[in-house]
Amino acid sequence: MKLLNMDHIHFFATDLDEAIKFYEGIGFRLARRFEHGGREAAQLASGFGMSIDINKTRASDNPGYSHFSVLVDDIGEAARMLEEKGHRVDGPTYNEDTERHIITVRDPNGFLVQMVQKK
């Protein structure tokens, strides 16, 4: 598996419009609004290749950081490599909302790390 680039960082926000306004104010641009996982969501693009994905929180969600994601060349190989090292891997799965193949793993402190392979 080869890491290609940082792909995105994902947040939950209580007020999606205010979050979009903030990130646009620091130089990101709204790429699209859509529904992701049954919730209102937005994706903001940067000039350096990384995006910010924001989902509106539900009553049971905590606002804030969800995960960061890196782009890989082979999602199947990434999953096998992590499993061989003893990590519990969720996926691979295909997310139709974002059009990406995804695996998710937790670091030793429980933080989510996502790896994606675009179509």
Phi, psi and omega in degrees: 000139178239128174284128183261322186183165168289138181256301181201166170237143189239132179234158167252136182231140178286330179231099185299318181298318179293322178296316178300314180302316180299308184292328173296323181293338178256011171115355175278159176235142180294118179271320178190154170247142183197179174257131182224118181064031179079012181232155175294137184215165177215152174234128180246136183258153175247172175276357184242015171099342179266144177245165173245124175256131181231128173251143173288136181288153168260173181302329183272356182266148170266133176291150177128201184298137173249301182195167167244161186223140176244149178272131178237161182277335184214102185294324178296316178296320179299315180297314180298316181299315180294318179295321178297333179273004176091009180273145175275120185248132174263114181116192006289148176219161177252125179261110182293329180298320184253355179057050181223148168272134192226142162231153178227140179219157176254141175283177183301340179263001178093002178285139179284135173234128181248143173240137183230150172231122179285154182330000000 
